[in-house]
Amino acid sequence: MKNRWLKLSLVISLAIAVFVPNQASAAPVPVPSYSLMPSTLSIQAGSEFTVRVEGSNIVDLYGYEVNLTYDSTRLQLQETKDKIGSFAIDPIVTQNRIQYASTKIGPVQGDNGSFTLSEFKFKAIATGASSISLTSVKAINSQLLSTVQYPTAGVSIQISSDSSVSGSEVIQGNSTGSTPVKIIDQIAVAKADSNQKFVSILNSEIGSLPLKVQTPLLTINVKPEVIQALRNQLGNVKDALLKVEFLPLVDESGIAETMLKQQHAKVKIIGQPYDISLVLVAPDGRKATAGQVESGIELVFSYLDKEVDSELLGVYYFNEAASSWEYVGGTLDALTGRVAVSLDHLSKYVLLEYNKTFKDIPAAHWASRTLQIMAARHIVQGVTDDEFKPNSSTTRAEFTSLLVRALGMKSEGAAVTSSLFADVAAGAWYAGDVEMAYEAGLINGISEGRFVPNAKITREQMAALIVRAFEWKTKKAMQSLDEPVRYRDANTVSGWAAKEVEMALAAGLMRGKPGELFDPKANSLRVEAAQVMMNLLNQISILEGL
C-alpha cells in the first residue's frame, strides 16, 4: 500500500476552528447524487479510456473521497485527475479497489452545482466484458462536516481483441505440491483458507515481483527486496521454497488482563493473534530466515466485530525480552474493516482495541474523545496511570516528545550518548526525542547551546512547532493568507512567531480563546497540547488523502 495513510477512515471530526462564514438557513435542496460517465463503452485491448465521477445538486463541496471497484483482470489504472482544483493525493489501489481523495485548503467555501469531481484513465489489457462501479462517495463541506453516500452507479465496457495484448492475470503452475500463485497486476498472489497455518511458494514463481499472501482475516504483503535478501543468503537457489507462516496463537487470553492491570485500560482482542515468520528453504535443507525487515513486510488485519470502536484499534507485537505487548501502530480503513501496519521485524502480532480513560477527564469533558483516541495511539500519556492532569502546564521537553510520537519518528541509531544542548542530559528520558526533533528542523534552542527542557511551552511557541511539524510531514510549505485571521491581542505576539501563529490559526491547527484572543504568552495546558496534536494528525490525514 503506497504512501502510508495515518487514518484511512476519512472520518473528519475535527475539534478545530476553520474561519469561513456559516451557511445561512435555506429551503430544502435536492439530495446530491453521483454517477460514472465513461468516454466510451467499447474499446480495443491495448487502448485507453477515461471514466468521470459526476456530481449533481452539490452543495458546499470542500473535499471528497471516492471509492471505486473495477475488473483488475481486464483493466489497469493509468492516471487520476482531480477536477475541482483542490489538493489531491495519489490514489490507493489494492486488488480491484481504488480509493482517491482531495480537499481544499484554508478559509474558502466549497463548490456548488453539478460538475465533475475526478477523472480516472484506464488501459484495457484483456478482452471481454469489464465493469467499473462507484461504491461510495464521502463529501466534506467547508465546516468539515461529512456525509457518505453509496451510489448504485456502474458502467460496463466491452473490450475487443488485440493479439499484441495478453491478460493481466497469469496462473503459475508447478508440480512440487507448493501453493499455487497467480500473477495479478504484477503482484504474485497466494491464497490460503482459514485452516492453513502457512504457504510454501516456489521461489521461481515469484521472480522479482512483490508477494501477497491472503487469508480470510490476514493479508501479508512482502516487498521484493525482502525475498531477494533471503536468496542472497542461499546463493539464489532456483528451486528453493519460500515458506510464509502465520501460526495462530491459541492461549493468549492473558493479553487483555495484563495490559488492563498495568495501564488501567480496557483491552479487547480483535480476531486472531499470529506468529509471523518468513523462511526460504533450499532443496538441500539450508535455510535463510527473515528477521529485521525494515518496513519490507506489511500486515493487513481484517476485523468482523461490528461492535468494535475502530478509532481505538491498533497493532501490537510481543516483546520477548520484556514479556509484554507493545504498540506498533496501524492505519485504519473503516470502510473495509481493515488495519494495516508496516513491520520492522517479524514476531507475534495481534490487533487490539485499547480503551483508556482518565478519572479526572469525565465523559462530558470537551477533550474526552480526543484523549481517548490519542491514548489508543499511545501518543498522549497520563501523569499517572489513571490521572491526566488536563489543566497542568506542558514543558518544552514534554511537547517535543509528544510531537515525535505523533509524527511516528524513529531513531536511526544507538541511544544518545552526548547531547546537542548543554542542559539536556544524554540519559534524560526526552534526550532522544529532542535530538530527532532538532535534526528534523522542528525545534531550536532558547539560546545558543540551551534547550531549557523544563520551561513551560507557550502558545506561540507551540504554534511555531506545530506548523513546522505539518510542513515536515506533508513536505508542503504552508502559505500565509491574504486576509489573516484577526485576533485582538495580535500585537502581543512575538515577531519571530507572528507568521506561524497566523498560519496555525488559518489552517485549523490551533484556535483562539473567547473574546477573539490568542493569548500567545500563556503556557500551553496539557489538554490543549493533546488537542493541537489531534488537529495536526487530522489535517495531515486530509492532505494525505485518508
NORMOGI-V390842 format. One record per residue. N is the residue number from 1. RES is the residue in one letter. OMEGA is omega in degrees with one decimal (NA if undefined). Layout:
{{N:RES:OMEGA} {N:RES:OMEGA}}
//
This chain:
{{1:M:-173.2} {2:K:177.6} {3:N:-174.4} {4:R:179.7} {5:W:-176.8} {6:L:179.4} {7:K:-170.4} {8:L:-175.3} {9:S:-172.9} {10:L:174.7} {11:V:-174.7} {12:I:-179.5} {13:S:-172.1} {14:L:172.0} {15:A:-174.2} {16:I:177.2} {17:A:174.0} {18:V:-168.0} {19:F:174.9} {20:V:-178.0} {21:P:175.0} {22:N:177.0} {23:Q:177.1} {24:A:177.7} {25:S:-176.9} {26:A:177.4} {27:A:179.1} {28:P:179.4} {29:V:179.0} {30:P:179.8} {31:V:177.2} {32:P:177.1} {33:S:-175.3} {34:Y:-178.2} {35:S:175.9} {36:L:179.4} {37:M:-179.9} {38:P:176.8} {39:S:177.7} {40:T:176.8} {41:L:176.8} {42:S:-174.0} {43:I:178.1} {44:Q:177.0} {45:A:-177.2} {46:G:-179.4} {47:S:-178.4} {48:E:175.1} {49:F:-178.6} {50:T:174.1} {51:V:-179.2} {52:R:170.8} {53:V:-175.9} {54:E:176.4} {55:G:177.6} {56:S:179.6} {57:N:-177.3} {58:I:178.7} {59:V:171.6} {60:D:178.6} {61:L:-179.0} {62:Y:179.4} {63:G:-179.3} {64:Y:166.8} {65:E:175.6} {66:V:176.6} {67:N:179.8} {68:L:167.3} {69:T:-178.3} {70:Y:-179.9} {71:D:-175.0} {72:S:176.4} {73:T:-178.2} {74:R:-177.5} {75:L:178.4} {76:Q:-179.3} {77:L:-178.4} {78:Q:-171.7} {79:E:173.8} {80:T:177.9} {81:K:171.2} {82:D:-173.1} {83:K:-179.7} {84:I:175.1} {85:G:-176.6} {86:S:176.6} {87:F:-175.6} {88:A:-179.7} {89:I:176.8} {90:D:-175.9} {91:P:169.9} {92:I:179.3} {93:V:178.5} {94:T:-178.5} {95:Q:-176.9} {96:N:-172.9} {97:R:178.7} {98:I:176.9} {99:Q:-173.0} {100:Y:-175.3} {101:A:179.0} {102:S:178.7} {103:T:168.4} {104:K:-178.5} {105:I:173.8} {106:G:-173.1} {107:P:177.7} {108:V:176.0} {109:Q:176.5} {110:G:-179.2} {111:D:-179.7} {112:N:174.0} {113:G:179.6} {114:S:-176.3} {115:F:178.0} {116:T:177.2} {117:L:-175.3} {118:S:-178.0} {119:E:-178.6} {120:F:177.3} {121:K:179.6} {122:F:171.1} {123:K:177.0} {124:A:-174.1} {125:I:177.9} {126:A:-175.3} {127:T:176.4} {128:G:177.9} {129:A:-178.1} {130:S:-177.5} {131:S:174.9} {132:I:-178.4} {133:S:173.0} {134:L:-171.8} {135:T:178.1} {136:S:173.9} {137:V:174.6} {138:K:-178.4} {139:A:179.2} {140:I:178.9} {141:N:-174.7} {142:S:172.8} {143:Q:-179.3} {144:L:171.6} {145:L:-172.8} {146:S:173.2} {147:T:-179.7} {148:V:174.1} {149:Q:-179.0} {150:Y:-176.9} {151:P:173.0} {152:T:-175.4} {153:A:177.8} {154:G:176.7} {155:V:177.1} {156:S:-178.1} {157:I:176.8} {158:Q:-177.2} {159:I:179.5} {160:S:-170.3} {161:S:171.4} {162:D:-171.0} {163:S:-178.1} {164:S:-176.0} {165:V:174.4} {166:S:-177.4} {167:G:-179.2} {168:S:-178.1} {169:E:178.4} {170:V:177.5} {171:I:-179.8} {172:Q:178.5} {173:G:176.0} {174:N:-178.6} {175:S:-176.5} {176:T:-174.9} {177:G:179.7} {178:S:-178.6} {179:T:177.9} {180:P:-179.2} {181:V:172.3} {182:K:175.0} {183:I:-177.5} {184:I:-179.7} {185:D:177.2} {186:Q:173.1} {187:I:175.4} {188:A:-173.7} {189:V:175.3} {190:A:-177.5} {191:K:178.3} {192:A:178.0} {193:D:-173.5} {194:S:-178.9} {195:N:-177.8} {196:Q:178.7} {197:K:177.8} {198:F:169.3} {199:V:175.1} {200:S:-172.4} {201:I:178.4} {202:L:-176.7} {203:N:-175.6} {204:S:-178.6} {205:E:-178.8} {206:I:-177.8} {207:G:-179.9} {208:S:-176.7} {209:L:169.1} {210:P:-177.7} {211:L:175.0} {212:K:176.0} {213:V:-175.3} {214:Q:170.4} {215:T:-178.3} {216:P:-175.5} {217:L:-179.4} {218:L:172.8} {219:T:179.4} {220:I:178.6} {221:N:-175.8} {222:V:178.9} {223:K:-178.1} {224:P:-176.1} {225:E:177.0} {226:V:179.4} {227:I:-179.7} {228:Q:178.1} {229:A:176.6} {230:L:177.5} {231:R:-179.4} {232:N:178.8} {233:Q:-177.7} {234:L:-177.5} {235:G:176.2} {236:N:-179.2} {237:V:-174.8} {238:K:-173.8} {239:D:177.4} {240:A:177.2} {241:L:175.2} {242:L:-179.4} {243:K:177.4} {244:V:-178.0} {245:E:174.1} {246:F:-173.1} {247:L:177.1} {248:P:176.0} {249:L:-170.5} {250:V:-172.4} {251:D:-178.5} {252:E:-177.4} {253:S:-178.5} {254:G:-178.0} {255:I:-175.7} {256:A:-177.8} {257:E:-179.0} {258:T:-178.5} {259:M:178.7} {260:L:-178.7} {261:K:-174.9} {262:Q:-170.4} {263:Q:177.5} {264:H:179.8} {265:A:172.4} {266:K:-175.0} {267:V:-177.8} {268:K:176.3} {269:I:179.6} {270:I:178.9} {271:G:-170.0} {272:Q:169.9} {273:P:-178.3} {274:Y:168.7} {275:D:-172.4} {276:I:175.3} {277:S:-178.1} {278:L:-175.4} {279:V:173.1} {280:L:-174.1} {281:V:178.0} {282:A:178.5} {283:P:-179.8} {284:D:176.1} {285:G:177.9} {286:R:-176.2} {287:K:170.5} {288:A:-173.9} {289:T:177.7} {290:A:177.0} {291:G:173.3} {292:Q:-174.0} {293:V:171.5} {294:E:178.3} {295:S:-178.4} {296:G:179.4} {297:I:178.5} {298:E:172.1} {299:L:175.7} {300:V:178.8} {301:F:171.5} {302:S:179.1} {303:Y:-176.8} {304:L:-176.3} {305:D:-178.2} {306:K:-178.7} {307:E:-175.6} {308:V:172.4} {309:D:-168.7} {310:S:-178.9} {311:E:178.9} {312:L:-178.4} {313:L:175.3} {314:G:178.6} {315:V:-178.1} {316:Y:174.5} {317:Y:-178.7} {318:F:176.9} {319:N:-175.9} {320:E:-176.6} {321:A:-178.0} {322:A:-176.9} {323:S:-179.2} {324:S:176.8} {325:W:-175.0} {326:E:-176.8} {327:Y:176.8} {328:V:176.1} {329:G:-179.7} {330:G:177.7} {331:T:-171.6} {332:L:166.7} {333:D:-174.2} {334:A:-179.1} {335:L:-178.5} {336:T:-179.3} {337:G:-178.1} {338:R:173.4} {339:V:-177.6} {340:A:177.4} {341:V:176.8} {342:S:-173.1} {343:L:170.7} {344:D:179.4} {345:H:179.7} {346:L:-173.9} {347:S:173.7} {348:K:-176.9} {349:Y:179.9} {350:V:174.2} {351:L:-177.2} {352:L:165.8} {353:E:-174.3} {354:Y:-174.6} {355:N:-178.0} {356:K:174.3} {357:T:-179.1} {358:F:-174.5} {359:K:177.2} {360:D:174.5} {361:I:179.4} {362:P:-177.7} {363:A:-178.5} {364:A:-179.6} {365:H:-175.4} {366:W:-178.3} {367:A:-175.4} {368:S:-178.0} {369:R:177.9} {370:T:-178.6} {371:L:177.8} {372:Q:-179.7} {373:I:-177.6} {374:M:174.6} {375:A:178.2} {376:A:175.8} {377:R:178.8} {378:H:175.7} {379:I:177.1} {380:V:178.9} {381:Q:176.8} {382:G:172.9} {383:V:169.7} {384:T:-179.2} {385:D:-176.3} {386:D:176.5} {387:E:-179.9} {388:F:-176.6} {389:K:-172.2} {390:P:-174.6} {391:N:172.7} {392:S:179.6} {393:S:179.3} {394:T:177.7} {395:T:178.6} {396:R:178.4} {397:A:-179.6} {398:E:-178.4} {399:F:177.7} {400:T:178.4} {401:S:176.6} {402:L:-179.9} {403:L:-180.0} {404:V:178.8} {405:R:-178.8} {406:A:-178.7} {407:L:179.3} {408:G:-179.1} {409:M:-178.5} {410:K:178.0} {411:S:-179.2} {412:E:-174.5} {413:G:-178.6} {414:A:179.9} {415:A:-178.9} {416:V:178.8} {417:T:175.7} {418:S:-173.4} {419:S:175.7} {420:L:-177.0} {421:F:-177.2} {422:A:-177.0} {423:D:174.4} {424:V:-179.1} {425:A:-177.8} {426:A:-178.0} {427:G:-179.3} {428:A:-176.0} {429:W:-177.3} {430:Y:-172.4} {431:A:-179.7} {432:G:179.4} {433:D:178.2} {434:V:-180.0} {435:E:-179.6} {436:M:-179.6} {437:A:178.5} {438:Y:-179.9} {439:E:179.0} {440:A:179.8} {441:G:-177.6} {442:L:-176.4} {443:I:172.3} {444:N:174.3} {445:G:174.4} {446:I:175.1} {447:S:-176.3} {448:E:176.4} {449:G:-178.1} {450:R:178.2} {451:F:-178.8} {452:V:-172.0} {453:P:-174.9} {454:N:175.8} {455:A:179.0} {456:K:179.4} {457:I:-179.0} {458:T:-178.8} {459:R:179.2} {460:E:174.5} {461:Q:178.6} {462:M:178.4} {463:A:-179.5} {464:A:-178.4} {465:L:-175.9} {466:I:176.2} {467:V:177.7} {468:R:179.7} {469:A:178.3} {470:F:-177.8} {471:E:179.3} {472:W:-176.4} {473:K:-176.0} {474:T:-176.5} {475:K:179.7} {476:K:176.3} {477:A:178.8} {478:M:-175.5} {479:Q:172.7} {480:S:-179.3} {481:L:176.3} {482:D:177.4} {483:E:-176.0} {484:P:176.6} {485:V:-176.9} {486:R:172.2} {487:Y:-167.5} {488:R:-176.9} {489:D:-178.3} {490:A:-177.8} {491:N:178.9} {492:T:177.7} {493:V:177.8} {494:S:-177.1} {495:G:-177.2} {496:W:-175.5} {497:A:-172.4} {498:A:-177.5} {499:K:-178.7} {500:E:177.5} {501:V:178.6} {502:E:-177.1} {503:M:179.4} {504:A:177.9} {505:L:-176.4} {506:A:-177.8} {507:A:179.8} {508:G:178.1} {509:L:175.3} {510:M:175.8} {511:R:-179.2} {512:G:177.9} {513:K:179.4} {514:P:-179.3} {515:G:179.7} {516:E:178.6} {517:L:172.5} {518:F:178.2} {519:D:-170.1} {520:P:-175.1} {521:K:179.5} {522:A:176.6} {523:N:177.4} {524:S:175.6} {525:L:-179.9} {526:R:-179.4} {527:V:176.5} {528:E:179.5} {529:A:178.4} {530:A:-179.7} {531:Q:177.5} {532:V:179.2} {533:M:175.9} {534:M:176.9} {535:N:179.2} {536:L:-178.3} {537:L:179.4} {538:N:179.2} {539:Q:175.1} {540:I:179.3} {541:S:178.4} {542:I:-176.7} {543:L:-179.9} {544:E:172.5} {545:G:-176.6} {546:L:NA}}
//
